[in-house]
Amino acid sequence: MLRLFIASILLANGFAASAHAQGGSTSIADAAQLMHWNEPAEPMRVIGPIHFVGTRGLSSWLITTNEGHILLNTGMPPSGELIEASIRKLGYEPSDVKLLLTCHAHIDHVGGLAYLKRVTGAQVVALADEVELIQSGGITDFNYGTDSEFRFEAVTVDRAIHNGDTVTLGDVTLAALKTAGHTRGTTTWITQVTEADRRFAVVFADGTSVNPGYRLTKNPSYPGIADDYRNTFRTLAALTPDIWLTPHTQPFEFEAKRARASTEGVNAWVDPDGYRKWVEVQRQKFEAAVAKESVPRVSAADKGSVVAR
């Protein structure tokens, strides 16, 4: 299962040759290297209070307020120190981070959570459906729980919230929307920010990917997983963000938008059409995965009988 997962990452991002060269035995550490998950990236302010403090391949967001700061997503385990350094490089103190949030509790997004909780002393806030997974260090994951490579340091969640709840710190409020399926408590966060007297709707979107090994209809990975995904796509399709950001940097074309921002400013990040297209493409991939599970399997004996006719 791990190999299938890693292969899907490599194939989706143009690393099929690398995976083949390594005989299909690529580990998650190899994938992290290939996908630049632990490679430092220059931090930057994106819009209003939202700052990028992640790595080349994984997004972490520092959201500054007048009463302390919020950190959303913490990358792989080695990324904790990189994120801490990026926060300092932008002129902020890690000790001023008061809240730690996540989109979903897989190792590539909560791997640095324990480290950053120790460094900042911040409270961890998570959707109630994700609390058990975070506090188990990945052991209770419905797909990867038995695979040690997907384990991360367990963290105590200080505050559990529910679908539609808001988290407020200072002059910033984020709403948590349950967009489950990828995990039971995957969360999309939404907020409003101001830049040069213009108001922008921002969505930190998550929950669309169906990983290899997930079972949606036949002997489902967990009861109701397909319904969760469909609710997720309805929720995401109903949103109309000006700016959308995701836990991985590639889907929303972070590098390209960063490059354009040097001349276009905030307009480089405004991409409502890109968001709608992404949601629809991801929905189609999900439905294709459902359809694939519905295709009857033909045994070798049955194939022989068909040929014999």
Contacts in CASP RR format, 6 or more apart in sequence:
PFRMAT RR
TARGET T0000
AUTHOR 0000-0000-0000
METHOD contacts of the structure
MODEL  1
MLRLFIASILLANGFAASAHAQGGSTSIADAAQLMHWNEPAEPMRVIGPI
HFVGTRGLSSWLITTNEGHILLNTGMPPSGELIEASIRKLGYEPSDVKLL
LTCHAHIDHVGGLAYLKRVTGAQVVALADEVELIQSGGITDFNYGTDSEF
RFEAVTVDRAIHNGDTVTLGDVTLAALKTAGHTRGTTTWITQVTEADRRF
AVVFADGTSVNPGYRLTKNPSYPGIADDYRNTFRTLAALTPDIWLTPHTQ
PFEFEAKRARASTEGVNAWVDPDGYRKWVEVQRQKFEAAVAKESVPRVSA
ADKGSVVAR
1 143 0 8 1.000
1 144 0 8 1.000
1 147 0 8 1.000
1 212 0 8 1.000
1 213 0 8 1.000
2 27 0 8 1.000
2 28 0 8 1.000
2 144 0 8 1.000
2 147 0 8 1.000
2 149 0 8 1.000
2 150 0 8 1.000
3 24 0 8 1.000
3 25 0 8 1.000
3 26 0 8 1.000
4 212 0 8 1.000
4 213 0 8 1.000
5 28 0 8 1.000
5 144 0 8 1.000
5 211 0 8 1.000
5 212 0 8 1.000
5 213 0 8 1.000
6 19 0 8 1.000
6 26 0 8 1.000
6 27 0 8 1.000
6 28 0 8 1.000
6 30 0 8 1.000
6 31 0 8 1.000
7 19 0 8 1.000
7 24 0 8 1.000
7 26 0 8 1.000
7 212 0 8 1.000
8 211 0 8 1.000
8 212 0 8 1.000
9 15 0 8 1.000
9 31 0 8 1.000
9 35 0 8 1.000
10 16 0 8 1.000
10 18 0 8 1.000
10 19 0 8 1.000
10 26 0 8 1.000
10 31 0 8 1.000
10 34 0 8 1.000
11 19 0 8 1.000
13 34 0 8 1.000
13 35 0 8 1.000
13 250 0 8 1.000
15 34 0 8 1.000
15 35 0 8 1.000
18 26 0 8 1.000
18 34 0 8 1.000
19 26 0 8 1.000
22 30 0 8 1.000
26 34 0 8 1.000
27 149 0 8 1.000
28 107 0 8 1.000
28 149 0 8 1.000
28 150 0 8 1.000
29 149 0 8 1.000
31 37 0 8 1.000
32 38 0 8 1.000
32 76 0 8 1.000
32 108 0 8 1.000
35 57 0 8 1.000
36 55 0 8 1.000
36 56 0 8 1.000
36 57 0 8 1.000
37 55 0 8 1.000
37 56 0 8 1.000
37 57 0 8 1.000
37 58 0 8 1.000
37 75 0 8 1.000
37 76 0 8 1.000
37 79 0 8 1.000
37 108 0 8 1.000
38 55 0 8 1.000
38 76 0 8 1.000
38 78 0 8 1.000
38 79 0 8 1.000
38 82 0 8 1.000
39 55 0 8 1.000
39 56 0 8 1.000
39 57 0 8 1.000
40 55 0 8 1.000
40 56 0 8 1.000
40 82 0 8 1.000
40 85 0 8 1.000
40 86 0 8 1.000
41 52 0 8 1.000
41 54 0 8 1.000
41 55 0 8 1.000
41 56 0 8 1.000
41 57 0 8 1.000
41 86 0 8 1.000
43 51 0 8 1.000
43 52 0 8 1.000
43 53 0 8 1.000
43 54 0 8 1.000
43 62 0 8 1.000
43 86 0 8 1.000
43 87 0 8 1.000
43 89 0 8 1.000
43 90 0 8 1.000
44 51 0 8 1.000
44 52 0 8 1.000
44 90 0 8 1.000
44 258 0 8 1.000
44 261 0 8 1.000
45 51 0 8 1.000
45 52 0 8 1.000
45 90 0 8 1.000
46 52 0 8 1.000
46 243 0 8 1.000
46 245 0 8 1.000
46 261 0 8 1.000
46 269 0 8 1.000
47 193 0 8 1.000
47 195 0 8 1.000
47 200 0 8 1.000
47 202 0 8 1.000
47 243 0 8 1.000
47 266 0 8 1.000
47 269 0 8 1.000
48 193 0 8 1.000
48 194 0 8 1.000
48 195 0 8 1.000
49 63 0 8 1.000
49 64 0 8 1.000
49 65 0 8 1.000
49 172 0 8 1.000
49 193 0 8 1.000
50 61 0 8 1.000
50 62 0 8 1.000
50 63 0 8 1.000
50 193 0 8 1.000
50 202 0 8 1.000
50 245 0 8 1.000
51 61 0 8 1.000
51 62 0 8 1.000
51 63 0 8 1.000
51 64 0 8 1.000
51 90 0 8 1.000
52 59 0 8 1.000
52 60 0 8 1.000
52 61 0 8 1.000
52 62 0 8 1.000
52 254 0 8 1.000
52 258 0 8 1.000
53 60 0 8 1.000
53 61 0 8 1.000
53 62 0 8 1.000
53 71 0 8 1.000
53 83 0 8 1.000
53 86 0 8 1.000
53 87 0 8 1.000
53 90 0 8 1.000
54 60 0 8 1.000
54 61 0 8 1.000
54 73 0 8 1.000
54 75 0 8 1.000
54 79 0 8 1.000
54 82 0 8 1.000
54 83 0 8 1.000
54 86 0 8 1.000
55 75 0 8 1.000
55 76 0 8 1.000
55 79 0 8 1.000
55 82 0 8 1.000
56 249 0 8 1.000
57 248 0 8 1.000
57 249 0 8 1.000
57 250 0 8 1.000
58 73 0 8 1.000
58 75 0 8 1.000
58 76 0 8 1.000
58 79 0 8 1.000
58 108 0 8 1.000
58 109 0 8 1.000
58 247 0 8 1.000
58 248 0 8 1.000
58 249 0 8 1.000
59 73 0 8 1.000
59 245 0 8 1.000
59 246 0 8 1.000
59 247 0 8 1.000
59 248 0 8 1.000
59 249 0 8 1.000
59 254 0 8 1.000
60 71 0 8 1.000
60 72 0 8 1.000
60 73 0 8 1.000
60 74 0 8 1.000
60 75 0 8 1.000
60 79 0 8 1.000
60 83 0 8 1.000
60 86 0 8 1.000
61 71 0 8 1.000
61 72 0 8 1.000
61 73 0 8 1.000
61 204 0 8 1.000
61 245 0 8 1.000
62 69 0 8 1.000
62 70 0 8 1.000
62 71 0 8 1.000
62 86 0 8 1.000
62 87 0 8 1.000
62 90 0 8 1.000
62 92 0 8 1.000
62 97 0 8 1.000
63 69 0 8 1.000
63 70 0 8 1.000
63 71 0 8 1.000
63 72 0 8 1.000
63 172 0 8 1.000
63 174 0 8 1.000
63 191 0 8 1.000
64 92 0 8 1.000
64 172 0 8 1.000
65 169 0 8 1.000
65 170 0 8 1.000
65 171 0 8 1.000
65 172 0 8 1.000
66 170 0 8 1.000
66 171 0 8 1.000
67 98 0 8 1.000
67 169 0 8 1.000
67 170 0 8 1.000
67 171 0 8 1.000
68 96 0 8 1.000
68 97 0 8 1.000
68 98 0 8 1.000
68 169 0 8 1.000
68 170 0 8 1.000
69 92 0 8 1.000
69 96 0 8 1.000
69 97 0 8 1.000
69 98 0 8 1.000
69 99 0 8 1.000
69 169 0 8 1.000
70 97 0 8 1.000
70 98 0 8 1.000
70 99 0 8 1.000
70 100 0 8 1.000
70 101 0 8 1.000
70 167 0 8 1.000
70 169 0 8 1.000
70 172 0 8 1.000
70 174 0 8 1.000
71 83 0 8 1.000
71 87 0 8 1.000
71 97 0 8 1.000
71 99 0 8 1.000
71 100 0 8 1.000
71 101 0 8 1.000
71 116 0 8 1.000
71 120 0 8 1.000
71 122 0 8 1.000
72 101 0 8 1.000
72 102 0 8 1.000
72 103 0 8 1.000
72 189 0 8 1.000
72 204 0 8 1.000
73 101 0 8 1.000
73 102 0 8 1.000
73 103 0 8 1.000
73 109 0 8 1.000
73 110 0 8 1.000
73 247 0 8 1.000
74 80 0 8 1.000
74 83 0 8 1.000
74 100 0 8 1.000
74 102 0 8 1.000
74 109 0 8 1.000
74 110 0 8 1.000
74 111 0 8 1.000
74 112 0 8 1.000
74 113 0 8 1.000
74 115 0 8 1.000
74 116 0 8 1.000
75 83 0 8 1.000
75 108 0 8 1.000
75 109 0 8 1.000
75 110 0 8 1.000
75 111 0 8 1.000
75 112 0 8 1.000
76 107 0 8 1.000
76 108 0 8 1.000
76 111 0 8 1.000
76 112 0 8 1.000
77 107 0 8 1.000
77 111 0 8 1.000
77 112 0 8 1.000
77 115 0 8 1.000
77 152 0 8 1.000
77 153 0 8 1.000
79 111 0 8 1.000
79 112 0 8 1.000
80 111 0 8 1.000
80 112 0 8 1.000
80 115 0 8 1.000
80 116 0 8 1.000
80 119 0 8 1.000
81 115 0 8 1.000
83 112 0 8 1.000
83 116 0 8 1.000
84 94 0 8 1.000
84 115 0 8 1.000
84 116 0 8 1.000
84 119 0 8 1.000
87 93 0 8 1.000
87 94 0 8 1.000
87 97 0 8 1.000
88 94 0 8 1.000
94 116 0 8 1.000
94 119 0 8 1.000
94 120 0 8 1.000
95 119 0 8 1.000
95 120 0 8 1.000
95 121 0 8 1.000
96 120 0 8 1.000
97 116 0 8 1.000
97 120 0 8 1.000
97 121 0 8 1.000
97 122 0 8 1.000
98 120 0 8 1.000
98 122 0 8 1.000
98 123 0 8 1.000
98 169 0 8 1.000
99 122 0 8 1.000
99 123 0 8 1.000
99 125 0 8 1.000
99 167 0 8 1.000
99 169 0 8 1.000
100 113 0 8 1.000
100 116 0 8 1.000
100 117 0 8 1.000
100 120 0 8 1.000
100 122 0 8 1.000
100 123 0 8 1.000
100 124 0 8 1.000
100 125 0 8 1.000
101 125 0 8 1.000
101 126 0 8 1.000
101 167 0 8 1.000
101 174 0 8 1.000
101 187 0 8 1.000
101 189 0 8 1.000
102 109 0 8 1.000
102 110 0 8 1.000
102 113 0 8 1.000
102 126 0 8 1.000
102 130 0 8 1.000
102 134 0 8 1.000
102 187 0 8 1.000
103 109 0 8 1.000
103 186 0 8 1.000
103 187 0 8 1.000
103 188 0 8 1.000
103 189 0 8 1.000
103 204 0 8 1.000
103 206 0 8 1.000
103 207 0 8 1.000
103 247 0 8 1.000
104 130 0 8 1.000
104 182 0 8 1.000
104 183 0 8 1.000
104 185 0 8 1.000
104 186 0 8 1.000
104 187 0 8 1.000
104 206 0 8 1.000
104 207 0 8 1.000
104 247 0 8 1.000
105 126 0 8 1.000
105 130 0 8 1.000
105 133 0 8 1.000
105 134 0 8 1.000
105 137 0 8 1.000
105 138 0 8 1.000
105 141 0 8 1.000
105 152 0 8 1.000
105 183 0 8 1.000
105 185 0 8 1.000
106 141 0 8 1.000
106 144 0 8 1.000
106 150 0 8 1.000
106 183 0 8 1.000
107 138 0 8 1.000
107 149 0 8 1.000
107 150 0 8 1.000
107 151 0 8 1.000
107 152 0 8 1.000
108 247 0 8 1.000
109 247 0 8 1.000
110 134 0 8 1.000
110 152 0 8 1.000
110 155 0 8 1.000
111 152 0 8 1.000
111 153 0 8 1.000
112 152 0 8 1.000
112 153 0 8 1.000
113 124 0 8 1.000
113 134 0 8 1.000
113 152 0 8 1.000
113 153 0 8 1.000
113 155 0 8 1.000
114 152 0 8 1.000
114 153 0 8 1.000
114 154 0 8 1.000
114 155 0 8 1.000
115 153 0 8 1.000
116 122 0 8 1.000
117 124 0 8 1.000
117 155 0 8 1.000
123 158 0 8 1.000
123 159 0 8 1.000
124 134 0 8 1.000
124 155 0 8 1.000
124 156 0 8 1.000
124 157 0 8 1.000
124 158 0 8 1.000
124 159 0 8 1.000
125 157 0 8 1.000
125 158 0 8 1.000
125 159 0 8 1.000
125 160 0 8 1.000
125 161 0 8 1.000
125 167 0 8 1.000
126 134 0 8 1.000
126 157 0 8 1.000
126 159 0 8 1.000
126 160 0 8 1.000
126 161 0 8 1.000
126 187 0 8 1.000
127 160 0 8 1.000
127 161 0 8 1.000
127 162 0 8 1.000
127 163 0 8 1.000
127 176 0 8 1.000
127 178 0 8 1.000
127 185 0 8 1.000
127 187 0 8 1.000
128 160 0 8 1.000
128 161 0 8 1.000
128 162 0 8 1.000
129 178 0 8 1.000
129 180 0 8 1.000
129 184 0 8 1.000
129 185 0 8 1.000
130 183 0 8 1.000
130 184 0 8 1.000
130 185 0 8 1.000
130 186 0 8 1.000
130 187 0 8 1.000
131 157 0 8 1.000
131 160 0 8 1.000
132 140 0 8 1.000
133 140 0 8 1.000
133 141 0 8 1.000
133 183 0 8 1.000
133 184 0 8 1.000
133 185 0 8 1.000
134 154 0 8 1.000
134 155 0 8 1.000
134 157 0 8 1.000
135 154 0 8 1.000
135 155 0 8 1.000
135 156 0 8 1.000
135 157 0 8 1.000
136 154 0 8 1.000
137 151 0 8 1.000
137 152 0 8 1.000
137 153 0 8 1.000
137 154 0 8 1.000
137 155 0 8 1.000
138 144 0 8 1.000
138 145 0 8 1.000
138 150 0 8 1.000
138 151 0 8 1.000
138 152 0 8 1.000
138 154 0 8 1.000
139 145 0 8 1.000
139 151 0 8 1.000
141 150 0 8 1.000
141 183 0 8 1.000
142 183 0 8 1.000
142 184 0 8 1.000
142 221 0 8 1.000
142 222 0 8 1.000
143 211 0 8 1.000
143 213 0 8 1.000
143 214 0 8 1.000
143 221 0 8 1.000
144 150 0 8 1.000
145 151 0 8 1.000
161 167 0 8 1.000
161 176 0 8 1.000
162 176 0 8 1.000
162 178 0 8 1.000
163 176 0 8 1.000
163 177 0 8 1.000
163 178 0 8 1.000
164 175 0 8 1.000
164 176 0 8 1.000
164 177 0 8 1.000
164 178 0 8 1.000
165 175 0 8 1.000
165 176 0 8 1.000
166 173 0 8 1.000
166 174 0 8 1.000
166 175 0 8 1.000
166 176 0 8 1.000
167 173 0 8 1.000
167 174 0 8 1.000
167 175 0 8 1.000
167 176 0 8 1.000
168 174 0 8 1.000
172 191 0 8 1.000
172 193 0 8 1.000
173 191 0 8 1.000
173 192 0 8 1.000
174 189 0 8 1.000
174 190 0 8 1.000
174 191 0 8 1.000
175 189 0 8 1.000
175 190 0 8 1.000
175 191 0 8 1.000
176 187 0 8 1.000
176 188 0 8 1.000
176 189 0 8 1.000
177 187 0 8 1.000
177 188 0 8 1.000
177 189 0 8 1.000
177 190 0 8 1.000
177 235 0 8 1.000
178 185 0 8 1.000
178 186 0 8 1.000
178 187 0 8 1.000
178 231 0 8 1.000
178 235 0 8 1.000
179 186 0 8 1.000
179 187 0 8 1.000
179 188 0 8 1.000
179 205 0 8 1.000
179 206 0 8 1.000
179 207 0 8 1.000
179 208 0 8 1.000
179 231 0 8 1.000
179 232 0 8 1.000
179 235 0 8 1.000
179 236 0 8 1.000
180 186 0 8 1.000
180 207 0 8 1.000
180 228 0 8 1.000
180 229 0 8 1.000
180 231 0 8 1.000
180 232 0 8 1.000
181 207 0 8 1.000
181 225 0 8 1.000
181 228 0 8 1.000
181 229 0 8 1.000
181 232 0 8 1.000
182 206 0 8 1.000
182 207 0 8 1.000
182 208 0 8 1.000
182 209 0 8 1.000
182 210 0 8 1.000
182 211 0 8 1.000
183 207 0 8 1.000
184 222 0 8 1.000
184 228 0 8 1.000
186 206 0 8 1.000
186 207 0 8 1.000
186 232 0 8 1.000
187 206 0 8 1.000
188 203 0 8 1.000
188 204 0 8 1.000
188 205 0 8 1.000
188 206 0 8 1.000
188 207 0 8 1.000
188 235 0 8 1.000
188 236 0 8 1.000
188 239 0 8 1.000
189 203 0 8 1.000
189 204 0 8 1.000
190 201 0 8 1.000
190 202 0 8 1.000
190 203 0 8 1.000
190 204 0 8 1.000
190 239 0 8 1.000
190 241 0 8 1.000
191 201 0 8 1.000
191 202 0 8 1.000
192 199 0 8 1.000
192 200 0 8 1.000
192 201 0 8 1.000
192 202 0 8 1.000
193 199 0 8 1.000
193 200 0 8 1.000
193 202 0 8 1.000
194 200 0 8 1.000
195 266 0 8 1.000
196 266 0 8 1.000
198 266 0 8 1.000
200 242 0 8 1.000
200 243 0 8 1.000
200 266 0 8 1.000
200 270 0 8 1.000
201 239 0 8 1.000
201 240 0 8 1.000
201 241 0 8 1.000
201 242 0 8 1.000
201 243 0 8 1.000
202 241 0 8 1.000
202 242 0 8 1.000
202 243 0 8 1.000
202 244 0 8 1.000
202 245 0 8 1.000
203 236 0 8 1.000
203 239 0 8 1.000
203 241 0 8 1.000
203 243 0 8 1.000
203 244 0 8 1.000
203 245 0 8 1.000
203 275 0 8 1.000
204 244 0 8 1.000
204 245 0 8 1.000
204 246 0 8 1.000
204 247 0 8 1.000
205 236 0 8 1.000
205 239 0 8 1.000
205 241 0 8 1.000
205 244 0 8 1.000
205 245 0 8 1.000
205 246 0 8 1.000
205 275 0 8 1.000
205 278 0 8 1.000
205 279 0 8 1.000
206 246 0 8 1.000
206 247 0 8 1.000
207 232 0 8 1.000
208 232 0 8 1.000
208 233 0 8 1.000
208 236 0 8 1.000
208 278 0 8 1.000
208 279 0 8 1.000
208 282 0 8 1.000
208 283 0 8 1.000
208 285 0 8 1.000
208 286 0 8 1.000
209 282 0 8 1.000
210 216 0 8 1.000
210 229 0 8 1.000
210 285 0 8 1.000
210 286 0 8 1.000
210 289 0 8 1.000
213 221 0 8 1.000
214 221 0 8 1.000
214 225 0 8 1.000
214 289 0 8 1.000
215 221 0 8 1.000
215 225 0 8 1.000
215 293 0 8 1.000
216 225 0 8 1.000
216 226 0 8 1.000
216 229 0 8 1.000
216 286 0 8 1.000
216 289 0 8 1.000
216 290 0 8 1.000
216 293 0 8 1.000
217 226 0 8 1.000
217 290 0 8 1.000
217 293 0 8 1.000
217 294 0 8 1.000
218 293 0 8 1.000
220 226 0 8 1.000
226 290 0 8 1.000
229 286 0 8 1.000
230 286 0 8 1.000
233 279 0 8 1.000
233 282 0 8 1.000
233 283 0 8 1.000
233 286 0 8 1.000
236 279 0 8 1.000
237 276 0 8 1.000
237 279 0 8 1.000
237 280 0 8 1.000
237 283 0 8 1.000
239 275 0 8 1.000
240 272 0 8 1.000
241 272 0 8 1.000
241 275 0 8 1.000
242 270 0 8 1.000
242 271 0 8 1.000
242 272 0 8 1.000
243 269 0 8 1.000
243 270 0 8 1.000
243 271 0 8 1.000
244 252 0 8 1.000
244 271 0 8 1.000
244 274 0 8 1.000
244 275 0 8 1.000
244 278 0 8 1.000
245 252 0 8 1.000
246 252 0 8 1.000
249 255 0 8 1.000
251 278 0 8 1.000
252 271 0 8 1.000
252 278 0 8 1.000
257 268 0 8 1.000
257 269 0 8 1.000
257 271 0 8 1.000
258 268 0 8 1.000
260 268 0 8 1.000
261 268 0 8 1.000
261 269 0 8 1.000
298 306 0 8 1.000
END
